[in-house]
Amino acid sequence: MTKADNAGEPSIPRRRLLGSAIATLAAARLGIVRPLFALPVSDTTRPGRMFGPIKQIDAGTLNVGYVELGPPQGKPVLLLHGWPYDIHSFERAAPLLAARGYHIIAPHLRGFGTTRFHSASTFRNGQPAALAADALALMDALKLENAILAGFDWGARTADIVAALRPERCRGLVSVSGYLIGSQAAGKVPLPPEAEFEWWYQYYFSTERGALGYSKYRSEFAKLIWRLASPRWSFDDATFDLTAQSFDNPDHVAIVLHNYRWRLGLAEGEAQYDEIEQKLAALPAVSVPTITLEGDANGAPHPDPQSYAGKFTGRYQHRTITGGIGHNLPQEAPGAFADAIVSLDSA
C-alpha cells in the first residue's frame, strides 16, 4: 500500500501504480481486493473526538439526529449504521471522506441515539421498508437529490433497498456483506441447524422472555454481539460506551424486537409498505455502481459473496478486507471502508 501526503492526495509513481493495479487484478480473482492507497487514520484520535456535534432535523415521521461533516457543496454520502451499533461506527471513516471533499451525513436510525418519533401514537415499526423510507425522507429534508449510500448490517440492507427500488436517488452503493434484501417469505424457510444457531438472538427476541431480557440487559447484550460478530476486534470500554448510550432511546427495544419478529412473520408490518415488500420479495437486482465489502473475520451471519454477485447488474466489484476484520467493518477498517467510497466515485 502507498502512503498519502499531508494533503490527503495519493502519491503513486507510475511504475508502482501499474504494479499495484496488476496485483489488484490478481487478487480480485481470489475475491480479495486491496486498496491502491491507504487513507490515513490518526491513531491518536480518541473515539468521538472528531465526530459531532449532533444535529436534528424533521424528516417524515421522525426528528432525526445526525452528524454532518465536509463541505456542503461536496458530493453527498449517506452513511447508515446497523444493530447493535450507531453513528460512531463511522467516527474515523467520516473525517477521512470529509477531508477529501465529500459531504457526509451519518444519521441515527429510528430507535437509536437522538432520533425520535414525532407522535407517541406512531407504530414503532422496524421492518426494512420503513427504514428505507426513513433514508429517503432524510434525503428529502436535507434537499439531496441523490447520494452515495454506504452502510453495514441494517444500514446495508436499507441502502440495498433504496438502490434497488429508487436508483435515481442512489448515485452509488457500498454495501458491507453485499445483497441483504429479503422478505417474510424467505424468513420462513428453515436453514441448516448450524446456520439457525447463528441466528439465536432472533429466536430469543421472538419470546416475551427475550423482550424482557433485552430491555433489562441492552448494554450487556450488545457487548456480547460485538464480541461474537467481531471476534478479533479488541475494542475498549470507552469505544463501546460511546455507542451504548444510543440504546437508551425510548423506542429502541420496540424497534429491535419488531424488526426481528417481522422477519420471522411473527409481527405485522404496516399496509403502506405492502407494495414495497412485494417488490422486495422478488429480490430485485441493483443496477447502480456498487462495491461490496466483507471482513475476513466476520462472526455474524452473512452470505457468501459468490451467492449475491449476480444481483448487482451495474458496474460491480467485491472486496474482502483482511487482517481479522469483523462485522463492524467501517469502525474496524475505516480506511478500507472510506477507500471503497472514493474508488466507487472515482471509477
Secondary structure, 3 states (H helix, E strand, C coil): CECECCCCCECCCHHHHHHHHHHHHHHHHCCCCCCCECCCCCCCCCCCCCCCCCEEEEECCEEEEEEEECCCCCCEEEEECCCCCCHHHHCCHHHHHHHCCCEEEEECCCCCCCCEECCCCCCCCCCHHHHHHHHHHHHHHCCCCCEEEEECCHHHHHHHHHHHHCHHHEEEEEEECCCCCCCHHHHCCCCCHHHHHHCHHHHHHCCHHHHHHHHHCHHHHHHHHHHHHCCCCCCCHHHHHHHHHHHHCCCHHHHHHHHHHHHCCCCCCCHHHHHHHHHHHCCCCECCCEEEEEECCCCCCCCCHHHHHHHECCCEEEEEECCCCCCCHHHHCHHHHHHHHHHHHHC
